[in-house]
């Protein structure tokens, strides 16, 4: 009788551990679902917010200052900029939008992600008080990136393969090609990160 209870107890523990591992695995690879991001509408909103100049290349990165996953996104973006020749990176503007949802009281400017983003050249850092801008754009996940060549949306999504992943992946490689070639097609890639609000 005791052996039967030990077996049942061991089976329950095994199922519990397997369930926890499955949940962690799903969390690691859970991404913001791809959506048909209206490039024209997004560009209009961003152009008003940042007074964008015509015929410029602009990258917008949406960040929650406490998201550890986004640190990998900024590392990958830095690595990507290093790979670009000076010809292609000198006319590229980067905008880092830090979402500050209502009730969030941390000093975003003291965060590690703010410090990391401030090191990018031709960049502007912006605090989105009340997460108004990200809500207008319908962007929910930290690490989400939009790339516009002039006013044309060429890329949307993340640039990591999974949460906190560093290294080559399809999204990062396509963004690199887009920044190096004017004629490359639009591309979307899943975003892995924390909620922006």
LINHU-V281011 format. One record per run of one state. SS is the DSSP state (H for helix, E for strand, - for the rest). FROM is the first residue (numbers start at 0). LEN is the number of residues. If there is no record, write none. Layout:
ss:SS from:FROM len:LEN
ss:SS from:FROM len:LEN
This chain:
ss:- from:0 len:1
ss:H from:1 len:27
ss:- from:28 len:3
ss:E from:31 len:1
ss:- from:32 len:6
ss:H from:38 len:12
ss:- from:50 len:6
ss:E from:56 len:8
ss:- from:64 len:3
ss:H from:67 len:16
ss:- from:83 len:2
ss:H from:85 len:4
ss:- from:89 len:2
ss:E from:91 len:9
ss:- from:100 len:7
ss:H from:107 len:3
ss:- from:110 len:1
ss:H from:111 len:6
ss:- from:117 len:5
ss:E from:122 len:7
ss:- from:129 len:2
ss:H from:131 len:6
ss:- from:137 len:3
ss:E from:140 len:1
ss:- from:141 len:2
ss:E from:143 len:6
ss:- from:149 len:2
ss:E from:151 len:6
ss:- from:157 len:12
ss:H from:169 len:11
ss:- from:180 len:6
ss:E from:186 len:3
ss:- from:189 len:1
ss:E from:190 len:1
ss:- from:191 len:3
ss:E from:194 len:1
ss:- from:195 len:2
